[in-house]
Amino acid sequence: MKGRLKGLWGEPRPILKTKEEIEKLRRVNKIVMEILLALKEEVKPGKCTFEFEELALLLCEKKGVKPAFKGYRGYPYALCVSVNEEVVHGMPRKDKYLKEGDIVSFDFGAILDGYYGDAALTVGVGEVSELAKTLMKATEEALYKGIEKARIGNKIGDISYAIQRHVESYGFSPVKDFVGHGIGRNLHEPPEVPNWGKPGRGLRIEVGMVLAIEPMVSAGSSEVEILSDGWTAVTKDRSLSAHFEHTVAITPRGPEILSKV
């Protein structure tokens, strides 16, 4: 569940987390990724996208977490399922089936002991095109390029620039209308973490920050539009889009990925 871009760099101070809070965030984010990987294993042609919603809810119950997105700002589902040109916030549907060659992004969040987890990944359905493979590869690589810059003394803009530069080196476009974000006792906290920007700009990165870093990348134009359901964001030129996300804690030793199994 992504934040909309509100205005670069002029935002409230981040809410720094204690070691104990980071441990709680690690627990919930690990569960989020376990659920995402379970969904990934079920991806195949002919699968109805609503089945992934049902599985996500079942796994939430089994693991003792509450789905974070369901009811958040009126969103009706636990899971975002975005297919092909859908960038984010695609809704699970009983009448939509995955086809050979599609790519599908799962964005999922959970709550445990009052703390939020958030992560995303993109998966190919069966055999996909070389363009789709390259887009997913570039987007996931860009995520780790951004994480590498999430270090004490750097600025948020250093993360943003690393993502943008890597994506554009492939000839792709970072989506600019949606951003990563701080996370903790709230799903969205300051600061915003755009996927484009200039190095050395924005808030200075400090110990105790916890950031959801999430490149959303288009194979074509960076422009998006919202469909009539009021949620699903698609590329304006209907080019393919990919999305990867990790929740990352800033520690004295460097960035630590909390949403890692």
C-alpha positions as CSV (number, residue, x, y, z in Angstrom):
1,M,0.0,0.0,0.0
2,K,1.9,2.9,-1.3
3,G,2.0,6.6,-0.3
4,R,1.3,9.2,-2.9
5,L,4.0,11.8,-3.4
6,K,3.1,14.8,-1.2
7,G,6.1,17.1,-1.6
8,L,9.8,16.3,-1.5
9,W,11.9,16.9,1.5
10,G,9.5,19.3,3.4
11,E,8.1,16.7,5.7
12,P,8.0,16.0,9.5
13,R,11.0,14.4,11.3
14,P,11.1,10.5,11.1
15,I,10.0,8.5,14.1
16,L,13.2,6.7,15.3
17,K,12.9,3.2,16.6
18,T,14.6,1.5,19.6
19,K,16.3,-1.8,19.3
20,E,13.3,-3.4,21.0
21,E,11.0,-1.9,18.4
22,I,13.2,-3.0,15.5
23,E,12.9,-6.5,16.9
24,K,9.1,-6.3,16.8
25,L,9.3,-4.9,13.2
26,R,11.6,-7.8,12.2
27,R,9.1,-10.3,13.4
28,V,6.2,-8.9,11.5
29,N,8.2,-8.2,8.4
30,K,9.6,-11.8,8.3
31,I,6.0,-13.1,8.4
32,V,5.1,-10.7,5.6
33,M,7.8,-12.1,3.4
34,E,6.9,-15.7,4.3
35,I,3.4,-15.0,3.1
36,L,4.6,-13.3,-0.1
37,L,6.9,-16.3,-0.9
38,A,3.9,-18.7,-0.3
39,L,1.9,-16.6,-2.8
40,K,4.7,-16.7,-5.3
41,E,4.8,-20.5,-5.2
42,E,1.1,-20.5,-6.3
43,V,1.6,-18.4,-9.4
44,K,0.7,-20.2,-12.6
45,P,-1.4,-19.7,-15.7
46,G,-5.1,-20.0,-15.1
47,K,-4.9,-18.9,-11.5
48,C,-7.7,-16.5,-10.4
49,T,-6.2,-13.4,-8.7
50,F,-8.8,-13.6,-5.9
51,E,-7.4,-17.0,-4.9
52,F,-4.3,-15.1,-3.7
53,E,-6.4,-12.9,-1.5
54,E,-8.0,-15.9,0.1
55,L,-4.6,-17.6,0.6
56,A,-3.1,-14.4,2.1
57,L,-6.0,-14.2,4.6
58,L,-5.7,-17.9,5.5
59,L,-1.9,-17.4,6.2
60,C,-2.6,-14.3,8.3
61,E,-4.8,-16.4,10.5
62,K,-2.4,-19.3,10.7
63,K,0.5,-17.0,11.6
64,G,-1.4,-14.8,14.0
65,V,-1.1,-11.5,12.2
66,K,-3.7,-9.0,11.1
67,P,-3.7,-7.9,7.4
68,A,-2.6,-4.3,7.3
69,F,-4.2,-3.1,4.0
70,K,-7.7,-4.4,4.5
71,G,-9.8,-1.3,5.4
72,Y,-6.9,1.0,5.3
73,R,-8.1,4.3,3.8
74,G,-11.1,2.3,2.5
75,Y,-9.1,-0.4,0.6
76,P,-11.3,-3.5,0.7
77,Y,-8.7,-6.3,0.5
78,A,-5.7,-7.7,2.4
79,L,-3.6,-7.9,-0.8
80,C,-2.7,-5.8,-3.8
81,V,-2.4,-7.9,-7.0
82,S,-1.1,-5.9,-9.9
83,V,-0.8,-7.5,-13.3
84,N,1.3,-6.3,-16.3
85,E,0.6,-2.5,-16.7
86,E,-0.9,-2.2,-13.2
87,V,1.7,-0.5,-11.1
88,V,0.3,-0.7,-7.6
89,H,-3.0,-1.2,-5.8
90,G,-4.5,-3.7,-8.2
91,M,-7.5,-5.4,-6.7
92,P,-7.9,-9.2,-6.4
93,R,-10.8,-10.2,-8.7
94,K,-12.9,-13.3,-9.1
95,D,-13.1,-12.7,-12.8
96,K,-9.5,-12.1,-13.5
97,Y,-7.1,-15.0,-14.4
98,L,-3.4,-15.0,-14.9
99,K,-2.2,-15.9,-18.4
100,E,1.1,-17.4,-19.7
101,G,3.5,-14.5,-20.1
102,D,1.9,-12.1,-17.6
103,I,3.9,-10.6,-14.7
104,V,2.1,-10.1,-11.4
105,S,3.2,-8.0,-8.4
106,F,2.1,-8.8,-4.9
107,D,2.1,-6.0,-2.3
108,F,1.3,-7.1,1.2
109,G,1.3,-5.8,4.8
110,A,0.6,-7.2,8.2
111,I,0.3,-6.0,11.8
112,L,1.7,-7.8,14.8
113,D,1.8,-6.4,18.4
114,G,1.0,-2.9,17.0
115,Y,3.8,-2.8,14.5
116,Y,3.5,-2.9,10.7
117,G,5.3,-5.0,8.1
118,D,5.3,-4.2,4.3
119,A,7.0,-5.8,1.3
120,A,6.4,-6.6,-2.4
121,L,7.7,-8.7,-5.2
122,T,7.0,-9.3,-8.9
123,V,6.7,-12.8,-10.5
124,G,6.6,-14.0,-14.0
125,V,3.7,-16.3,-15.0
126,G,5.0,-19.3,-16.9
127,E,7.4,-18.3,-19.7
128,V,7.7,-14.5,-20.0
129,S,9.2,-12.2,-22.6
130,E,12.8,-11.0,-22.4
131,L,11.5,-7.5,-21.8
132,A,9.6,-8.7,-18.7
133,K,12.6,-10.7,-17.4
134,T,14.8,-7.6,-17.8
135,L,12.3,-5.3,-16.2
136,M,11.9,-7.5,-13.1
137,K,15.7,-8.0,-12.9
138,A,16.4,-4.2,-13.1
139,T,13.7,-3.4,-10.6
140,E,14.9,-5.9,-8.0
141,E,18.5,-4.8,-8.5
142,A,17.5,-1.2,-8.1
143,L,15.9,-2.0,-4.7
144,Y,19.3,-3.3,-3.5
145,K,21.1,-0.3,-5.0
146,G,18.8,1.9,-2.9
147,I,19.2,-0.2,0.2
148,E,23.0,0.0,-0.1
149,K,22.7,3.8,0.2
150,A,20.5,3.6,3.4
151,R,23.4,4.4,5.7
152,I,24.1,6.8,8.5
153,G,25.2,10.2,7.2
154,N,23.7,9.7,3.7
155,K,20.5,11.6,2.7
156,I,17.2,10.1,1.5
157,G,18.0,11.6,-2.0
158,D,21.0,9.2,-2.1
159,I,18.6,6.3,-2.0
160,S,16.4,7.9,-4.6
161,Y,19.2,8.7,-7.0
162,A,20.7,5.2,-6.8
163,I,17.4,3.7,-7.7
164,Q,16.7,6.1,-10.5
165,R,20.2,5.8,-12.0
166,H,20.1,2.0,-12.1
167,V,16.6,1.8,-13.6
168,E,17.4,4.4,-16.3
169,S,20.6,2.6,-17.2
170,Y,18.3,-0.2,-18.6
171,G,16.2,2.4,-20.4
172,F,13.3,2.1,-18.0
173,S,11.5,4.7,-16.0
174,P,10.9,5.0,-12.2
175,V,7.3,5.8,-11.4
176,K,7.2,9.2,-9.7
177,D,3.6,9.4,-8.4
178,F,4.2,6.8,-5.6
179,V,6.9,6.6,-3.0
180,G,8.4,4.5,-0.3
181,H,8.0,5.6,3.3
182,G,8.9,5.3,6.9
183,I,7.1,2.5,8.8
184,G,6.5,1.5,12.4
185,R,3.4,1.8,14.5
186,N,1.8,3.3,11.4
187,L,1.9,1.9,7.9
188,H,3.0,5.3,6.5
189,E,5.3,7.4,8.5
190,P,7.8,10.1,7.4
191,P,10.0,10.3,5.5
192,E,8.8,9.8,2.0
193,V,11.4,7.7,-0.1
194,P,11.0,8.6,-3.8
195,N,12.4,6.4,-6.5
196,W,14.0,9.4,-8.2
197,G,15.9,12.4,-7.1
198,K,19.2,14.1,-6.5
199,P,22.0,12.8,-4.3
200,G,22.7,14.8,-1.2
201,R,19.1,16.0,-0.9
202,G,16.5,15.4,1.8
203,L,16.6,14.2,5.4
204,R,19.8,12.9,6.8
205,I,19.6,9.1,7.5
206,E,19.9,8.3,11.2
207,V,20.2,5.2,13.4
208,G,16.7,4.0,14.2
209,M,15.0,5.0,11.0
210,V,12.9,2.1,9.4
211,L,12.1,2.6,5.8
212,A,10.0,0.8,3.3
213,I,12.1,1.1,0.1
214,E,10.2,0.1,-3.0
215,P,11.1,0.8,-6.6
216,M,8.1,0.8,-8.9
217,V,9.3,0.8,-12.5
218,S,7.8,1.2,-15.9
219,A,9.2,-0.3,-19.1
220,G,7.9,2.9,-20.9
221,S,6.7,6.2,-19.6
222,S,6.7,7.0,-15.9
223,E,3.2,8.6,-16.1
224,V,0.4,6.7,-14.4
225,E,-3.4,7.0,-14.2
226,I,-6.0,5.7,-11.7
227,L,-8.7,3.4,-13.0
228,S,-12.4,3.8,-12.3
229,D,-12.2,1.6,-9.2
230,G,-10.4,4.5,-7.5
231,W,-7.4,2.4,-6.6
232,T,-5.6,0.6,-9.4
233,A,-2.8,2.6,-10.8
234,V,-1.7,1.7,-14.3
235,T,1.0,3.0,-16.7
236,K,-0.5,5.7,-18.9
237,D,1.1,4.1,-22.0
238,R,0.1,0.6,-20.8
239,S,3.7,-0.5,-20.7
240,L,4.7,-3.3,-18.3
241,S,5.5,-2.4,-14.7
242,A,7.3,-4.2,-11.9
243,H,7.5,-3.6,-8.1
244,F,9.9,-4.9,-5.4
245,E,9.9,-3.7,-1.7
246,H,11.8,-4.4,1.5
247,T,11.5,-2.9,4.9
248,V,14.9,-1.8,6.1
249,A,16.2,-0.7,9.5
250,I,19.1,1.8,9.7
251,T,21.7,0.4,12.2
252,P,25.2,1.4,13.2
253,R,26.4,-1.6,11.1
254,G,24.5,-0.4,8.0
255,P,21.1,-1.2,6.5
256,E,19.4,-4.3,7.8
257,I,16.6,-5.9,5.7
258,L,13.8,-6.8,8.1
259,S,11.6,-8.4,5.5
260,K,14.0,-11.2,4.8
261,V,13.4,-14.9,5.4
